[in-house]
Amino acid sequence: MSAFLSVQGLQAGYGRAQVLFDVSLEVEPGQVVTLLGRNGMGRSTTVKCLFGLLAASAGRIVVGGTQVLGEAPHRVARRGLALVPEGRQIFTGLTVEENLVATARGAQPRDSRPGALRPWTLERIYGFFPRLQERRGNLGWQLSGGEQQMLAIGRALMTNPRLLVLDEATEGLAPVIREEIWRTLAELKREGLALIVIDKNIGHLLRLADRHHVIEKGRIVWQGDSDALRAQPQIVHQYLGV
């Protein structure tokens, strides 16, 4: 199966400080992959490059067979990528429902091909997150942290992506809410949505993801599936431990 997202030799930085050095990874349709590493190692910089939020100095980013390096963020989003950013970044002055429809990409006609994704609508989002329906008229700032995170995920899904990127989606949440988010990601995987997950909860990631990429000082230093990562606990200790 050909990759939906292919990143090859990605280099980027801020001013004269280079942060990424030849980062390469691929995500196939319906696959869940991780980008693992300590803070400051280049995970979020990689995400910024994927979405055109930071200009890369070299490399290739191909989405659905199209080179997107250098494209504006809104054009990248139209290719089928959606981001749940670190810190949620919902519109606090808009209601839940206004947040969901503000950047929504209209559902396309139902694709009858095998493996096609079901379109996301308000009704589907409310079915996925009943609490959002209960609070559909509340402003963003009136929501709890967990409800804001659900809203950030729902807002991203409303763009009807083929690949959803989640940057620290469970950070700072109560344990019961974190478990709900992990159940949500597992359901999205069952539905066939491709995911890139950045998170520190190795236990959940080992159960969820098909492939892992460990980044250290802007370089991919290890990659493999969950069985391989379980068999090499020294990798977790060396590159992910505090």
ABEGO torsion letter per residue (X at the ends): XBBABBBBGBBBBBEABBABBGBBBBBBBGBBBBBBEBBGAGAAAAAAAAAGABBBABEBBBBGGBBABGBBAAAAAAAGBBBBBBGGGBBAABBAAAAAAAABBBBBBBBABBGBBBBBBAAAAAAABAAAAAAAABBAAABBAAAAAAAAAAAAAAAGBABBBBBGAABGBBAAAAAAAAAAAAAAAAAGBBBBBBBABAAAAAAABABBBBBBGGBBABBEBAAAAAABAAAAAAAABX
